[in-house]
Amino acid sequence: MTIKARVRGVGGYVPEKILSNDDLAAIMDTSDAWIVSRSGIRQRHQADAELNVSDLAVRAAKKALEHAGMSIAEIDLIVVATSTPDHTFPATAAYVQHKLGSTHGAAFDIQVACSGFVYGLSVVSAMIESGQAKGALLIGAELMTRLLDWEDRSTAVLFGDGAGALVLCADDVAPDAPQVINSYIRSDGQFAKLLYTTGGAGSTGTAGTIYMEGREVYRHAVTNIAEAICTLLDTSGFEIDDIDWFVPHQANKRIIDGVARKIGLPPEKTVLTVADHANTSAASIPLALDMAVRDGRIKPGDMVMTEAMGGGLSWGANLIRWS
């Protein structure tokens, strides 16, 4: 038996306000048909101005704790993956810790753009395996609509707001028991200028807006994500056919379809939420997991593969046997 991280609960939250493609077409040169054909997105959620990203994170975390049947007292690690923190410092996770009523354990952020949740799961599971944590909240939370240039239709139509969370616990498990099996994370900074924000606290003193070279990002995404998935499966002793559910970062349906084709995964095994949520960056995978668990698709014992690519460029994948 070996100590591994085991998923105990999942939760998600999206703001009530919905921006449809037709809403965007009223303020910029675009159309529903143009957006759907290039991304698969039909709508996105937008948070009210008074909400901070920690507020979204807390709402998702409470749902995950409820689903797990656990209290915040049983959590000794809170990690928030976000590119839209409440403040430059302290970590948004500190605000989440306080709002959840916790005064013990550790809380910190991970900033790897859209790859944040994949990196976060790698870090959290490693901390649990090493004995540094027994119960953890991993949260992906984003207010991406606040980083948009609403005159740039190439990026403004792609992003939305939301949060998703997992509760993970240390468990003494057999090799074939539910657990986070393994992770694979990579980055290559020479491609940082393909996807970035135009500002920063240490450069412009502003948050900036999103800039992306879409065609190049697509090319790197399909290649790098496919390589990450195949490498992770190979090093973990599994094959494509062993995957029950593919839960990718919900950036663009064309990227998701391209990766699935490249690795030979049937489309019916893919969980898609991009049409309703758009790209919620680090929140997209846990939001998709929450939906697929609650509607009964992902069941105990299922093999789940997640993947993401984001700014950095950064990318990676996680392999989970679901609880």
Secondary structure, DSSP 4 states (H G I P E B T S, - for coil): -EEEEEEEEEEEE--S-EEEHHHHHTTSS--HHHHHHHH---EEE---TT--HHHHHHHHHHHHHHHHT--GGG--EEEEE-SS-SSSSS-HHHHHHHHTT--SSEEEEE--GGGHHHHHHHHHHHHHHTTS-SEEEEEEEEEGGGG--TT-HHHHTTB-EEEEEEEEEEEEE-TTSSEEEEEEEEE-GGGGGGEEES-BTTTTSB---EEE-HHHHHHHHHHHHHHHHHHHHHHHT--GGG-SEEEE--S-HHHHHHHHHHHT--GGGB---HHHH-B-GGGHHHHHHHHHHHTTSS-TT-EEEEEEEETTTEEEEEEEE--
